[in-house]
Amino acid sequence: MHGVVCSCTMEVFSMSELKKSYEMVFKKMIMETEEIYSFVFEKPEGLNWLPGQHGIFRNLECKVEGDKNYRIFSFASIAEEDFVMFSTRITDESTDCKRKLLELKPGDKMTAEDPQGRFRIEDFDKPTCLLAGGIGITPVRSLLQNMDFNCINPINLRVLYSDDRGAFAYEDTLKWLNKKYDGLELKLISDRNEFMEEIEAFANDMGNNADYLISGTPGMNKAITAKLLSLGVEKENIKTDNFIGYQ
């Protein structure tokens, strides 16, 4: 799925009501990598969210005893795409409730509620480094799709996407956007040392003249935050989006 048609206008819409549940109809599943799957739903009326936000998703077909029977996922799509998409990593070690997502059939229903979060690019005219690890790329997709929808060519937007497995979700879309905007620089990285070297190089070059958005496991986010702080980046220039439940 590539970017939506460029509108060159900033659309303003009201946010969804908190604590209100929106029923979604399942359309299809996309196998992004051997372990990462995207789930696409019809966008229900009234459900709106901002790029980079996450929500509570409930599988109405899943009733597992002892499980909370909901998961928190980032919105990988933007509202203007007119569908809801979230992605998650599913392996043999995943919970029964998460594995039941693989059994969804077109027409099945889930619910979404409580879009929240402030993980966003504040200023496309300010150098920004998006640091994503593994499934942490999901909110980054929505941030970049929003940039494309609004025809924004950033001044200096670096996207460092690391996955030790060497398999990258949304790879075609990310490369297409990278080719389209000369102010965007995408690097797909499968070596952790190279990932940290790229982070250090950007921080040494831009310092506190840039914003740093980190999206990954709590451990990854903590380690990269500590690295940036050691390089002199001030905490106010660092934002994190923690993916709880991933190692």
SVG drawing of the C-alpha trace seen along z (x, -y; Angstrom):
<svg xmlns="http://www.w3.org/2000/svg" viewBox="-20 -25 49 47">
<polyline fill="none" stroke="black" stroke-width="0.4" points="0.0,0.0 1.6,-3.2 0.7,-6.7 -2.8,-8.2 -3.4,-10.9 -1.6,-14.1 -4.2,-16.7 -1.9,-19.7 -4.4,-20.7 -4.4,-20.1 -7.6,-18.3 -9.1,-19.1 -11.4,-16.5 -12.7,-15.9 -11.1,-13.2 -13.0,-10.0 -14.7,-10.0 -12.6,-8.3 -14.1,-5.1 -16.3,-4.7 -16.0,-1.4 -16.1,-1.4 -16.9,1.8 -14.7,2.6 -15.3,5.1 -12.2,7.1 -11.2,6.9 -7.8,8.7 -4.5,9.7 -1.1,8.8 2.0,10.8 4.6,8.1 7.5,10.5 7.7,14.0 6.6,12.8 4.9,9.4 1.3,9.3 -0.9,6.3 -4.7,6.4 -6.9,4.2 -10.5,3.1 -13.2,0.9 -13.0,-2.5 -16.1,-2.9 -17.9,-6.2 -16.7,-8.4 -13.4,-6.7 -10.6,-9.2 -7.0,-9.3 -3.8,-11.3 -0.7,-9.9 1.5,-8.1 -1.3,-7.3 -2.3,-3.9 -5.6,-2.4 -7.2,0.5 -8.2,3.3 -10.5,6.2 -11.0,9.4 -14.7,10.3 -13.9,13.8 -11.3,14.2 -12.4,15.3 -9.3,16.8 -9.7,17.6 -7.1,15.7 -6.4,13.3 -7.4,9.6 -8.7,10.2 -7.5,6.9 -4.3,5.6 -2.8,2.1 -1.6,1.5 -0.4,-1.6 -2.4,-2.8 -0.3,-2.0 -2.7,-3.8 -3.9,-7.4 -7.6,-8.3 -7.4,-9.8 -6.6,-6.3 -10.2,-5.4 -9.2,-2.1 -7.9,-1.0 -4.7,1.0 -2.5,2.2 0.4,4.6 2.0,7.0 4.6,9.7 3.2,13.2 5.3,16.2 4.9,19.7 5.5,18.1 2.8,15.5 -0.3,15.7 -3.3,17.6 -5.3,14.4 -2.8,12.8 -2.5,16.0 -6.3,16.0 -5.8,12.9 -4.5,15.2 -7.9,16.9 -9.8,13.7 -11.9,14.0 -13.4,11.2 -16.5,9.9 -15.3,10.8 -15.4,8.0 -13.1,6.3 -13.5,3.1 -11.2,0.1 -11.3,-2.5 -9.3,-5.3 -6.9,-6.6 -4.2,-8.3 -0.6,-9.3 1.7,-12.3 4.3,-10.5 4.5,-12.9 6.7,-15.0 6.3,-18.5 8.0,-20.5 8.9,-19.2 11.2,-22.2 13.3,-21.0 15.8,-18.1 14.3,-14.9 15.5,-11.4 12.9,-8.6 14.5,-5.5 12.4,-2.3 13.2,1.2 11.3,4.2 7.5,3.8 8.2,0.2 8.0,-0.8 4.1,-0.8 3.6,-4.4 6.4,-5.6 4.4,-4.4 1.5,-6.6 3.8,-9.6 5.2,-9.2 1.9,-8.6 0.6,-11.8 3.6,-13.7 2.8,-12.4 -0.9,-13.1 -0.1,-16.7 2.6,-17.0 5.3,-17.9 8.9,-17.6 10.8,-17.7 14.0,-19.7 16.0,-16.8 14.1,-13.7 16.2,-10.6 14.5,-7.3 16.7,-4.5 14.8,-1.3 16.5,1.7 15.5,5.3 18.1,8.0 16.2,10.5 16.9,8.4 13.2,8.4 11.3,5.0 7.6,4.3 6.2,1.9 9.5,2.0 8.0,1.2 6.0,-1.8 9.0,-3.1 11.3,-2.9 8.7,-4.6 8.3,-7.5 12.1,-7.8 12.4,-8.1 9.6,-10.6 10.9,-13.1 14.5,-14.4 14.2,-15.7 13.7,-12.1 16.5,-9.6 15.7,-6.0 18.1,-3.5 17.1,0.2 19.6,1.8 20.0,5.4 23.1,4.9 22.8,3.4 26.3,1.9 25.6,0.2 22.3,-1.1 24.0,-2.7 26.7,-4.1 24.1,-5.8 22.4,-7.2 25.7,-8.5 26.6,-10.1 23.3,-12.0 23.4,-13.1 27.0,-14.3 26.0,-16.2 22.7,-17.7 22.8,-17.7 20.0,-19.6 19.1,-21.2 17.1,-18.1 14.2,-16.0 14.6,-12.3 11.6,-10.0 12.3,-6.4 9.8,-3.6 10.6,-0.1 10.7,2.2 11.1,0.5 14.7,1.9 15.6,0.5 14.1,-2.9 15.9,-3.1 19.3,-2.1 19.0,-4.6 17.8,-7.4 20.8,-6.8 23.0,-6.9 21.6,-10.2 21.8,-11.7 25.5,-10.7 26.1,-12.5 24.7,-15.7 21.1,-15.5 18.7,-17.1 15.8,-15.0 13.3,-17.6 14.3,-16.7 13.7,-12.9 10.3,-11.2 9.6,-7.5 6.9,-5.1 7.1,-1.9 5.9,1.4 5.0,3.3 5.2,7.1 8.1,7.3 11.6,8.2"/>
</svg>
